[in-house]
Amino acid sequence: MGAIGKMLRDSSIIAWRNVIKIRRVPEILVFVLISPIMFVLLFGTVFEMAIDPGGGVSYREFLIGGIFAQTVVFGSTFTGAGIAEDMEKGIMDRFRSLPMSRAAVIAGRTVSDVVYNVLSLTIMGLTGLLIGWRIRGSFGDAILGIVLLLLFAYAFSWVMAFVGVLVPSVEVINNASFIVIMPLTFVSNAFVPTEQMPSYLRGFVEWNPISTLTQAVRELFGNTGDFVPADQSWALENSVLYTFLWIVIIIAVFAPLSVWRFRRAQR
């Protein structure tokens, strides 16, 4: 078996190890399933009467794309926290003593967190259907939207993996991820249309990858209505392409950095 084949096999073993952890720590599954429901119900109820997205789209349909994007990004914190916890408990030292690929330890962690995101999106989608959200686009576009969400979540998990091996403390990871992710998600079009934002924020919002991910998902789900802003940035006009470019860039930068930092930490 070649080096790549060995790495893939070891990654699958690590990923399975992280997935079956749900049976031993069911609280993880509770958080994964409950938080999307809370986001959908709370934001849909609180902001519905205050924000009109325009284009004949209800705010709840407008909201779901943003909640999808926010949830998968926040779900990436499981990667950083899980790696930091394993390093604190000495499990990484155990992995180091085994004849396995060092890259597989990090790769397996990022792959397993895709499972968490699939569960979150499923529960959130069902909750959205209960409050009136519908997929107005084609079946193929809807599948592409879900795939784009999972790819972005996977890419962002490499960012948190790098943070997890850089600062191996669960408490620090939770605080650091909140400081980074919260501004990215709230200073975006996830909850408020870009056109209703002040001009000094609009430039950042339009090129924010969270905004383009949200816009891409709304377009693929058919939740944009017939309203087309007069002035849109290239990023929002080509939201699927721009988001995919970010996915490639993030993985290309942070995957090697995470593996390099993990090997250095092990030494």
Contacts in CASP RR format, 6 or more apart in sequence:
PFRMAT RR
TARGET T0000
AUTHOR 0000-0000-0000
METHOD contacts of the structure
MODEL  1
MGAIGKMLRDSSIIAWRNVIKIRRVPEILVFVLISPIMFVLLFGTVFEMA
IDPGGGVSYREFLIGGIFAQTVVFGSTFTGAGIAEDMEKGIMDRFRSLPM
SRAAVIAGRTVSDVVYNVLSLTIMGLTGLLIGWRIRGSFGDAILGIVLLL
LFAYAFSWVMAFVGVLVPSVEVINNASFIVIMPLTFVSNAFVPTEQMPSY
LRGFVEWNPISTLTQAVRELFGNTGDFVPADQSWALENSVLYTFLWIVII
IAVFAPLSVWRFRRAQR
1 9 0 8 1.000
3 101 0 8 1.000
6 101 0 8 1.000
7 101 0 8 1.000
7 103 0 8 1.000
7 104 0 8 1.000
7 107 0 8 1.000
8 104 0 8 1.000
9 104 0 8 1.000
10 100 0 8 1.000
10 101 0 8 1.000
10 104 0 8 1.000
10 105 0 8 1.000
11 101 0 8 1.000
11 103 0 8 1.000
11 104 0 8 1.000
11 107 0 8 1.000
11 108 0 8 1.000
11 111 0 8 1.000
12 108 0 8 1.000
12 111 0 8 1.000
13 100 0 8 1.000
13 104 0 8 1.000
14 95 0 8 1.000
14 104 0 8 1.000
14 105 0 8 1.000
14 107 0 8 1.000
14 108 0 8 1.000
14 109 0 8 1.000
14 112 0 8 1.000
15 108 0 8 1.000
15 109 0 8 1.000
15 111 0 8 1.000
15 112 0 8 1.000
16 112 0 8 1.000
17 112 0 8 1.000
18 82 0 8 1.000
18 108 0 8 1.000
18 109 0 8 1.000
18 112 0 8 1.000
18 113 0 8 1.000
19 112 0 8 1.000
19 115 0 8 1.000
21 28 0 8 1.000
22 28 0 8 1.000
22 29 0 8 1.000
28 78 0 8 1.000
28 116 0 8 1.000
29 119 0 8 1.000
32 75 0 8 1.000
32 116 0 8 1.000
32 119 0 8 1.000
32 120 0 8 1.000
32 123 0 8 1.000
33 119 0 8 1.000
33 120 0 8 1.000
33 123 0 8 1.000
35 71 0 8 1.000
35 74 0 8 1.000
35 120 0 8 1.000
36 67 0 8 1.000
36 71 0 8 1.000
36 120 0 8 1.000
36 121 0 8 1.000
36 123 0 8 1.000
36 124 0 8 1.000
36 125 0 8 1.000
36 127 0 8 1.000
37 123 0 8 1.000
37 124 0 8 1.000
37 127 0 8 1.000
39 67 0 8 1.000
39 70 0 8 1.000
39 71 0 8 1.000
39 124 0 8 1.000
40 63 0 8 1.000
40 64 0 8 1.000
40 67 0 8 1.000
40 124 0 8 1.000
40 125 0 8 1.000
40 127 0 8 1.000
40 128 0 8 1.000
40 131 0 8 1.000
41 127 0 8 1.000
41 131 0 8 1.000
43 63 0 8 1.000
43 67 0 8 1.000
43 191 0 8 1.000
44 59 0 8 1.000
44 60 0 8 1.000
44 63 0 8 1.000
44 131 0 8 1.000
47 59 0 8 1.000
47 63 0 8 1.000
47 191 0 8 1.000
48 58 0 8 1.000
48 59 0 8 1.000
48 60 0 8 1.000
51 59 0 8 1.000
51 62 0 8 1.000
51 191 0 8 1.000
51 192 0 8 1.000
51 193 0 8 1.000
51 196 0 8 1.000
52 59 0 8 1.000
53 59 0 8 1.000
53 62 0 8 1.000
53 193 0 8 1.000
53 227 0 8 1.000
54 193 0 8 1.000
54 225 0 8 1.000
54 227 0 8 1.000
55 224 0 8 1.000
55 225 0 8 1.000
55 226 0 8 1.000
55 227 0 8 1.000
56 225 0 8 1.000
56 226 0 8 1.000
56 227 0 8 1.000
57 223 0 8 1.000
57 224 0 8 1.000
57 225 0 8 1.000
57 227 0 8 1.000
58 132 0 8 1.000
60 128 0 8 1.000
60 131 0 8 1.000
60 132 0 8 1.000
60 133 0 8 1.000
61 132 0 8 1.000
61 133 0 8 1.000
61 134 0 8 1.000
61 136 0 8 1.000
61 223 0 8 1.000
62 193 0 8 1.000
62 218 0 8 1.000
62 223 0 8 1.000
63 133 0 8 1.000
63 191 0 8 1.000
64 124 0 8 1.000
64 125 0 8 1.000
64 128 0 8 1.000
64 133 0 8 1.000
64 221 0 8 1.000
64 223 0 8 1.000
65 190 0 8 1.000
65 214 0 8 1.000
65 217 0 8 1.000
65 218 0 8 1.000
65 221 0 8 1.000
65 223 0 8 1.000
66 188 0 8 1.000
66 189 0 8 1.000
66 190 0 8 1.000
66 191 0 8 1.000
66 214 0 8 1.000
66 217 0 8 1.000
66 218 0 8 1.000
67 124 0 8 1.000
67 190 0 8 1.000
68 121 0 8 1.000
68 124 0 8 1.000
68 149 0 8 1.000
68 214 0 8 1.000
68 217 0 8 1.000
69 149 0 8 1.000
69 152 0 8 1.000
69 185 0 8 1.000
69 188 0 8 1.000
69 190 0 8 1.000
69 210 0 8 1.000
69 213 0 8 1.000
69 214 0 8 1.000
69 217 0 8 1.000
70 185 0 8 1.000
70 190 0 8 1.000
70 210 0 8 1.000
71 117 0 8 1.000
71 120 0 8 1.000
71 121 0 8 1.000
71 124 0 8 1.000
72 117 0 8 1.000
72 120 0 8 1.000
72 121 0 8 1.000
72 149 0 8 1.000
72 150 0 8 1.000
72 152 0 8 1.000
72 153 0 8 1.000
72 156 0 8 1.000
73 152 0 8 1.000
73 153 0 8 1.000
73 156 0 8 1.000
73 181 0 8 1.000
73 184 0 8 1.000
73 185 0 8 1.000
73 210 0 8 1.000
74 177 0 8 1.000
74 181 0 8 1.000
74 185 0 8 1.000
75 113 0 8 1.000
75 116 0 8 1.000
75 117 0 8 1.000
75 120 0 8 1.000
75 153 0 8 1.000
75 157 0 8 1.000
76 113 0 8 1.000
76 153 0 8 1.000
76 156 0 8 1.000
76 157 0 8 1.000
76 159 0 8 1.000
76 160 0 8 1.000
76 177 0 8 1.000
76 181 0 8 1.000
77 160 0 8 1.000
77 173 0 8 1.000
77 174 0 8 1.000
77 177 0 8 1.000
77 181 0 8 1.000
78 113 0 8 1.000
78 116 0 8 1.000
78 157 0 8 1.000
78 160 0 8 1.000
79 109 0 8 1.000
79 110 0 8 1.000
79 113 0 8 1.000
79 157 0 8 1.000
79 158 0 8 1.000
79 160 0 8 1.000
79 161 0 8 1.000
79 164 0 8 1.000
80 109 0 8 1.000
80 157 0 8 1.000
80 160 0 8 1.000
80 161 0 8 1.000
80 163 0 8 1.000
80 164 0 8 1.000
80 173 0 8 1.000
80 177 0 8 1.000
81 160 0 8 1.000
81 164 0 8 1.000
81 170 0 8 1.000
81 173 0 8 1.000
81 174 0 8 1.000
81 177 0 8 1.000
82 109 0 8 1.000
82 164 0 8 1.000
82 170 0 8 1.000
83 92 0 8 1.000
83 106 0 8 1.000
83 109 0 8 1.000
83 161 0 8 1.000
83 164 0 8 1.000
83 165 0 8 1.000
83 168 0 8 1.000
84 164 0 8 1.000
84 167 0 8 1.000
84 168 0 8 1.000
84 169 0 8 1.000
84 170 0 8 1.000
84 172 0 8 1.000
84 173 0 8 1.000
85 170 0 8 1.000
86 92 0 8 1.000
87 164 0 8 1.000
87 165 0 8 1.000
87 168 0 8 1.000
87 265 0 8 1.000
88 168 0 8 1.000
88 169 0 8 1.000
88 170 0 8 1.000
92 105 0 8 1.000
92 262 0 8 1.000
92 265 0 8 1.000
92 266 0 8 1.000
95 105 0 8 1.000
96 102 0 8 1.000
96 266 0 8 1.000
102 259 0 8 1.000
102 262 0 8 1.000
102 263 0 8 1.000
102 266 0 8 1.000
103 259 0 8 1.000
105 262 0 8 1.000
106 161 0 8 1.000
106 165 0 8 1.000
106 255 0 8 1.000
106 258 0 8 1.000
106 259 0 8 1.000
106 262 0 8 1.000
107 255 0 8 1.000
109 157 0 8 1.000
109 161 0 8 1.000
110 154 0 8 1.000
110 157 0 8 1.000
110 158 0 8 1.000
110 161 0 8 1.000
111 154 0 8 1.000
113 153 0 8 1.000
113 154 0 8 1.000
113 157 0 8 1.000
114 150 0 8 1.000
114 153 0 8 1.000
114 154 0 8 1.000
117 149 0 8 1.000
117 150 0 8 1.000
117 153 0 8 1.000
118 150 0 8 1.000
121 146 0 8 1.000
121 149 0 8 1.000
121 150 0 8 1.000
125 133 0 8 1.000
133 223 0 8 1.000
135 142 0 8 1.000
135 221 0 8 1.000
135 222 0 8 1.000
135 223 0 8 1.000
136 221 0 8 1.000
136 222 0 8 1.000
136 223 0 8 1.000
136 225 0 8 1.000
137 220 0 8 1.000
137 221 0 8 1.000
137 222 0 8 1.000
141 219 0 8 1.000
141 220 0 8 1.000
141 221 0 8 1.000
141 222 0 8 1.000
142 220 0 8 1.000
142 221 0 8 1.000
144 220 0 8 1.000
144 240 0 8 1.000
145 216 0 8 1.000
145 217 0 8 1.000
145 220 0 8 1.000
145 221 0 8 1.000
148 213 0 8 1.000
148 216 0 8 1.000
148 217 0 8 1.000
148 220 0 8 1.000
148 240 0 8 1.000
148 243 0 8 1.000
148 244 0 8 1.000
149 213 0 8 1.000
149 217 0 8 1.000
151 244 0 8 1.000
151 247 0 8 1.000
152 209 0 8 1.000
152 213 0 8 1.000
152 243 0 8 1.000
152 246 0 8 1.000
152 247 0 8 1.000
154 247 0 8 1.000
154 251 0 8 1.000
155 246 0 8 1.000
155 247 0 8 1.000
155 248 0 8 1.000
155 250 0 8 1.000
155 251 0 8 1.000
155 254 0 8 1.000
156 250 0 8 1.000
158 250 0 8 1.000
158 251 0 8 1.000
158 254 0 8 1.000
158 255 0 8 1.000
158 258 0 8 1.000
159 250 0 8 1.000
159 254 0 8 1.000
160 173 0 8 1.000
160 177 0 8 1.000
161 254 0 8 1.000
161 258 0 8 1.000
162 254 0 8 1.000
162 257 0 8 1.000
162 258 0 8 1.000
162 261 0 8 1.000
163 173 0 8 1.000
163 176 0 8 1.000
163 177 0 8 1.000
164 173 0 8 1.000
165 258 0 8 1.000
165 261 0 8 1.000
165 262 0 8 1.000
165 265 0 8 1.000
166 261 0 8 1.000
167 173 0 8 1.000
167 176 0 8 1.000
168 265 0 8 1.000
184 208 0 8 1.000
184 209 0 8 1.000
184 210 0 8 1.000
185 210 0 8 1.000
187 201 0 8 1.000
187 204 0 8 1.000
187 205 0 8 1.000
187 208 0 8 1.000
188 205 0 8 1.000
188 208 0 8 1.000
188 210 0 8 1.000
188 211 0 8 1.000
188 214 0 8 1.000
189 205 0 8 1.000
189 211 0 8 1.000
189 214 0 8 1.000
189 215 0 8 1.000
190 210 0 8 1.000
190 211 0 8 1.000
190 214 0 8 1.000
194 202 0 8 1.000
194 205 0 8 1.000
194 206 0 8 1.000
194 211 0 8 1.000
194 229 0 8 1.000
194 236 0 8 1.000
195 229 0 8 1.000
197 205 0 8 1.000
203 233 0 8 1.000
205 211 0 8 1.000
206 232 0 8 1.000
206 233 0 8 1.000
206 235 0 8 1.000
206 236 0 8 1.000
207 233 0 8 1.000
207 235 0 8 1.000
209 242 0 8 1.000
209 243 0 8 1.000
209 246 0 8 1.000
211 235 0 8 1.000
211 236 0 8 1.000
212 235 0 8 1.000
212 236 0 8 1.000
212 239 0 8 1.000
212 242 0 8 1.000
212 243 0 8 1.000
212 246 0 8 1.000
213 239 0 8 1.000
213 243 0 8 1.000
215 224 0 8 1.000
215 236 0 8 1.000
215 239 0 8 1.000
216 239 0 8 1.000
216 240 0 8 1.000
216 243 0 8 1.000
218 224 0 8 1.000
219 239 0 8 1.000
219 240 0 8 1.000
220 240 0 8 1.000
234 242 0 8 1.000
235 242 0 8 1.000
236 242 0 8 1.000
END
